[in-house]
Amino acid sequence: MSDTLLFEIGIALTGIAVAGTVANRISLSVIPAYIAMGILIGPNEPSTIAGISLTLVDQREFIDVVAELGIVFLLFFLGVEFSISQLLNDRRRIAKIGSIDFLVNFSLGIGLGLAFGYSLLETFFLAGIVYISSSAVISKSLIESGWVANAESGPILGTLVFEDILIAVYLALLTAVAGGGGTVMDAAVAIGGAFVFLGGLTLIAWYGSSIVEQVFDTDSDELFLLRILGITTLIAGFALTLGLSEAVAAFFVGTAFSETDHIERIESVVTPTRDFFAAVFFFSIGLTTEITLLTDLIWLLLAAVLVTTVGKVISGSLSGRIYRLDRRRSMRVGVGLVPRGEFSLVIATLAASVGTGALGGEIPVFAVGYVLVMSVVGTLLIQNADRVFEGITTASRVARPD
């Protein structure tokens, strides 16, 4: 068993390396390349070409765990770039732009569900899937594009933090309502515990920078890396047991380092490990994607991609204006929030566990296809954001009467 697993891991890592090399050669983001490689050599259809089996890697628990670490450390690095003082100072604007994002995009999801004849419960699952942006995909894209150091990163990161906190409440309530073994009171207790924990992390990040400085002060890069990996994973894992997003927890752990002298060392020592975990995460999305099952849901998928892409661009652009950004950077905020990913898949997994009606089949299948398309569309839009802006500006000038 172990020799087979080791062989499959070798195939997976080689496939990821090949996909990244090809993407770099053609000046494309590595994210869709990693996902495509997962589809190509994963266990789902299409599994053969000309009688030759393409199933080289199964969805193994090892890959799932490493993929989870990809989410954790992508958000950890965002926290390093986004200090807790900045987060608290911007709390009112974050609440405002997060509310706009929710009202626009969750409402569009409700409209899609009702338009395609789903029940109220099914519609609420669908709305959650199309509402929440992918912290992992977006953070990787921000780093690749260099936007993480720009003004537009403020409203993008603020919206992601708002979404990730809100989704903890949403998942707890949805689990109770959908009959996942809990009650509304259980959900309330879980939510309360999660926010007490989150408040503790905020206090540590705000007041404990000197302690963090000392704990992680070592001459050994090896020990420094192990301490970062160990503490961050431990806190993220504990947050997950409380019903809080591990991504949110990792983000706040990162903010605790933003006021220390360890930032440059984190960039040099921890970055390669982050990139490895992140690559496996995007590859794992491809492993779960069976594109042949999407044929019956093609109209829902197309409608969702079109409507929710426009919705994120509009709500994100409004958020940019609240931050007093110019039109170009405001558009970048909207484009930057288009990708969907890990949380949509979590909601789909919860839907599948209910196992009745569309929740047991159509909605989980839709979610995987939707995440695939939106991660590709989103990264391409981020990569070509200025061209998109120029195209829209030119079109509006032509349409404007003299």
N, C-alpha and C positions, 0 to 999 in steps of 0.2 A: 504493500500500500504506500509506504513512505517513498519508495523509489519511483512509483508512478506519479505521486504528488510532486516530487522534486522535478521530474521531467516536465510536467505540465507547467510548473512555475517557470522553468527555463524557457519553454515555448512562449509563455505569456510575456515575459520580460523582453525576449528577443523581438516578438511581434510589436510590442510597444516602442522599442528602439527603432525598428524599421519604419513604423508609422510616423514617428517624430522626425526621422531623417527626411522622409519624403515630404512631409509638411514644410519643413524648413527650406527644402530645395525649391518648392513652388511658392514660397512666401505666404503660407497659409497658417492660421493658428493651429497649434498641435491638438487642441481640444477635440474638434470633430474628427481628426485623424485617429486619435486614441479610441474614440467611440466606434468609428468604422472598423477598426481592427478587431475590437471586441465582438462586433456583429459577424465579421468574416470568419474568425476561427473559434467562435463560441458554439454552444450546444444547440442553439435554436435554428429554425429554418431561415434561409435556405442552407442546408447542411451538406449538399453535394453539388458538384459541377462536373458534368461529363462522366458521371459515375465515380468521381474521386471525392472521398469524404473530406469535408472541411472542418469537422468537429475535432479540434485539437486540444481545447481547454474547456473543462466544465466549470460551472459556477461553484467554486470551492469556498469553504468557510474561511480559509486563510486569505483569499482575495477579498472577501467581504470585510474582514477585520482591517486589512491594510487600507482598503478603500475608505473605511470610516476614519482612519487616521489622516487620510488625505483631506477630508472635510475639516477635521480638528485643526490641522496645522496651517491650512490656507487661512482660516479665520484667526488663528493665533497671530499670524503675520499682519493681518489687517489691524488687529488691536495694537500691535507695536507701532503702527503708523498713525494711530488715532488715540490721543491721550484722553484719560478719563475726565480731565478738566475741560477739554474741548467738548466732550460728550455732554457733560452736565451743563455747561454754558449754553449749549445748543438744544437743550431739552424741549423748549417750547417750539422751536422750529421743527425739531424732529417729530414731535407730536402732531404738528400741523401737516407736514408733508407725508407722514405715515398714514394719517387719516384720509388725506386725499387719495393716496395710493390704494388704500383699502376700499374706499367708497367707489372709486372708478372701476377697479379691476375685479373685486369680489362681485359687484353688481353685474358686470359683464358675464361672469361665470354663472350667476343666477339666471340671467337672460338666456344664455346658451342652453342650460339644462332644461328650462321650461320650453324653449323653442323646439327642442328635439324630443320632447315628450317624456322626460324622466320624472320620477316621483320627487316629492319635496326633499326627502332624505338623500336620494341619489343626486339631486341637484346641489345640495350643500356639499357633498363630497366633491363633485365636479368643480364647484366654485372655488374650493380650497386648492385644488390641483392647479387651476389656471391662474389663481391669484398670486401665489407666492413665488418670488424670484429665487434663483439659486445663488446662495452665498458662495458656494464653492466655485462654480463656473465664473461668476462675476469677479470674485477676488483674483482668480487666475488671469482673467482677461485684463483686469486693471493693472496687474503687474506686467503682463506682456506688452500692453499698449503704452505703459508709462503714465497712465492717468492717475495712478495712486498718489502721485506727488502734486497733482493739479487741483484747482478749486472745485471741479465737478465731483471729486471723490467725497467731499463733505456730505452733500445731500444723498449720494448713492449709498454710502456707508450708514448714514442716519436712517434711511429707509430700510436697509437690510436689518439693522438692529431692531427697529420697530416691528418689522414683519416677523422676525425670529421670536421675539417675545410674545407677540400676538398669537403666533401659531401654537405656542405651548398651551395657551388658554383654549384655542380652537380644538386642538387634538384631545385635550382632556374632556371637554364638553361633548365632542362628537363621539368619543369612546363610550361615554355614559349613555347618551341618547340612542346610539346604534346597538346597545345591548352587548357591549364588550365585557361584561362581568362587573361593572361598577355602577354606582348611582351618582346622581348630581352632587350629593354631599361628598362622596369619595373624590369626585373631580375637584370640588372646592378645596378640600383638604390638600390634594396634590398640588393645586395651583398655589395655595398659600405657602406650602413648604418650598416650592420651587422659587418663589419670589423672596422668601427669607434668605435662601441660599444665594440668590443673585445679588441681594442687598449686601450680604457679607463679602462677596467678591468685589463689589463696588467700593466698599470701605477699605478693603485691603489695597486695591489699586490706588485709592485716593490718599490714604495715610501711610501705607506700608512700603513705599518705594525704597526707603533706606534699608529696611529689613530684606527686601528682595535683592537689593544691591549686595548685601553681605552673604546671603544664602548661596547666591550663584557666583560668588567671587572665587575663582580657582585658576591656577596657571595651566591646568590640563584641559585642552580642547575636548578630549574624550569625556572627561567627567562633566564638563560644562554641557555638552550635548546630551549626555545621559540624564542630567538633572532637568534640563528643559523638557526632554521627551517624557520622562517619568512623571514629573509634577503636572504638566499640562494634560497628559492622558488620564492621570488619576482624577483630576478635578473634572474634566470633561465627562469621564465615565460615571462619576458620582452624580453629576448634573442629570445625566440621562436616566439614572434610576429614580430621580425625583420628578421625572416628566418634563424636565426643561431641556431645551435644545443643547446638545453638546457643542454645537457651533457657537451659540451665544456665550457659553461658559468659556470656551477657548478664546473668544474675542476679548473677554474681560481679563483673562489671564494675560493676554498680550498687552493690554493697556497698562498692566502693572509694571511692565518693563519700559514703557514709553518715557518715563521720567528718570530712568537710570542711565548709567554709562555703558550698558551691555548691548546697546542697539547695534553698533557696528559689528560686534562679535557675533551676534545672532545672525546678521546678514551673511557673514562669511562662513560660519560653522554650521548653522542649522538649515540654510537655504537648500543645499543639495538633498537633504533628507525630506524636506517639504515637497520638493519637486518630484521625488520618487513616489511618495505616498499619493500625491495628487494625480500623477500619471496612471496609477493603478485604479484610482477612483473613477476616472473617466473611462478607462478600459472596462471596468465592471458594469458601467451603464450599458455598453454594447453587449456584454454577455447576457443581460436580462432582456434584450430587445429581440422579439420575434416579429419581423416586419411583415410576414405573410398574413398575420392575423388582423392587420390593419385595413385590409381591403373592404371589409364590411362597415368600417367606421370612417371611411375616407372623407365623407362630406362633413362630419362632425370635426374631424381633425383639421381640414382645410379652413372651416369657419372659425375654429378656435385659434388657430395660428394667426389668421388675418386680424380677427377682432381684438385678441389680447395683445398682439404686437402693437397695434395702433393705440390701444388703451394704455400700455406702459409708456409709450413715447409721449402721449399727451399728459398723463399724470406726472411723469418724470420731468417733462419740460416745465410744467407748472411749479414743481418743486424747485427747479433751478431758478426760476424767477423769484421765488420766496427767499432764496439765498442771494438774490441780487446779482445773478450771473447774467452774462450777455446771452443773446439768442443761440449762438453756436454752442456754448458750454451747457446751456439749459437743454438743448437737444441731445447733447452727449449724455446728460443725466438720464433722459428717457430711454435712449438707445442702450445705455449701460445696464438698465434694469430688465431688459427683455429676456435674457436666458432663464430657463427653468431647470430644475434638477432634483437634488436629493430630497427636499421636503415634499415635493409632488409625489415622489416614489413612496415616501413614508405614508402619505395619505392613501395612496393606491393600495399599499399593503394592508392598511387598516380596513379599507373597503373589501378587499378579498377575504379577510378574516370573518366578515359578516356573512358573506357567501350566499346572499339571496338576491334574486333578480339581476339587474345590471351591475350591482356591486360585486357580485361573484365572478363576472366575466368581462363585460364590455368596458366598464370604467377602469379597471386595472390595466387592461390591454391598451386602451386609449392613452392612459397616463404615461406608459413607457414610450409609446410612439410620439406623444406630444413632447416629452422631455427631450427625446432625441432630436426632433426637428427644431425645437426652440433653442436648444444648446448650440446647434449649428447656425441657425438663423441669427441668434443673438451674438455669437462671437464674430460672425461675418459683418454684422451691422456695426459692432464696436470697431472692428478693423477698418471699416470704410465709412466711419461716421461723418467725416468732413465731406466726403463725396456725396453722401446722402443729404447733408445739409445744403450743399451747393445746388444739388438737383432740385430740392424742395424750394429753395429761394428763387431759382431761375423759373420754375413752374409757376410760382405765385406772381412773379413779375409779368410773365406772359399772360396769365389769367386776369390780371388787374387791368381794368379799363383805363384808357388814356384820359 
